[in-house]
Amino acid sequence: MSEINVTPLVDVMLVLVIILLVTAPLLTQSVHVTLPKTVETTANINDQPLQLGINAQGVMTLNKNPIADLAALEIVLKAELEKIRMWACIYTPTKAWFMPSSQS
């Protein structure tokens, strides 16, 4: 008759007991961390990203407003970029977010 060899089972159980004995004291110790204070903020729903769309017929839309051609799209995008630049200058006068292409 063949018997089940329990030696591998005992070996695995001993390894698990050793791991438990080593890690249990580590779990009782804690590291105290000073977390930074935060302020509750709300999302600015007025600053939405630009949504550029092109449908199957090739009609372009920017924020769901139809654009006639690429030249008109360029004009509208430049106007939007100027709005963003003005906002950046108003709210962060010491940090330049955007560098005009003429100054790069």
N, C-alpha and C positions, 0 to 999 in steps of 0.2 A: 504494500500500500504506500502511496506517495503522501507526504505530509507537506503542508504549506510552510515555506521558509519565511520566518518572521524577522530575520536579522535585518533586511533592508528597512522594514517598517520601524524597528527599534532605532536604527541609525537615523532615520528621518525625524522621528519623534525627539530624539536627543538633540539633534541640531535645532529643532524648533524651540525646545526648552532653553537651550543656550541663548538663542536669539532673543527670546522673551526676557530672560534674566539680564541680558546686557541692555536692552532697550527700555525696560521698565523704569530704572532710575532716571534715565534721560527725559522721560515724559513728565516727571514731577518737577523738573527744573524749568524755569521760564526765563526768557530774555525780555527785559523791559525796554520798550521802544517808545521814544517820544515822537508822536505823530504830529504833523503840521495841522494847524487849525484851518478849517475851511469855512466858507460862507455859502449859504444857500443861494443859488443863482437860478434864473429862469432862462429858458431858451428864447432867443430873439427870433420871433416868427416873421419879422419884417424883412430880415436878410435871407432871402431864399436863394439857392443856387440858380445859375442860369440853366435853362433847359432848351437845348438845341435839338430839333427834331427834323427828320427828313422822311417823308412817307414814300410809298411805292411809286407814286407819280412824280416824285422829285420835288415836291413842294416843301420848302424850308419854313420852319416856324421857330421862333425864339420866344420862350415863355408863352407858348400857345398863340402868339401873334404871327400871322403870315408875313414872310419876307419875300420880296419880289425877285431879287437876284443876289449874286455874291457881293456886288458893290454895296447894295443896301445893307446886307449882313455885316459888312466891314464897318460901315458907318455906325450901325446900332451897337456893335461890339465895342467900338472905340468910345462911344458915349457911355456905355455901361462901365468900362474900365476907368474912365474919368470920374464917374460917381464913386467907384471904389477907392480911387486915389484920393479924392477929396475927403472921404470918410476916414481914410487912414491918416491923413494930415490933421484932421480935426481932433481925432481921438488919441493919436500917438504922434505928437509933433517931433519927438526926439528919435524915433525909430522909423527908418524908411523901409516899408514893406515891398514897394514896387520901384524898380529902377527903370525910367524911360529908356527906350532903345537908343536914343541919341547920347546918353551918358554912360553906356556900358563899355 
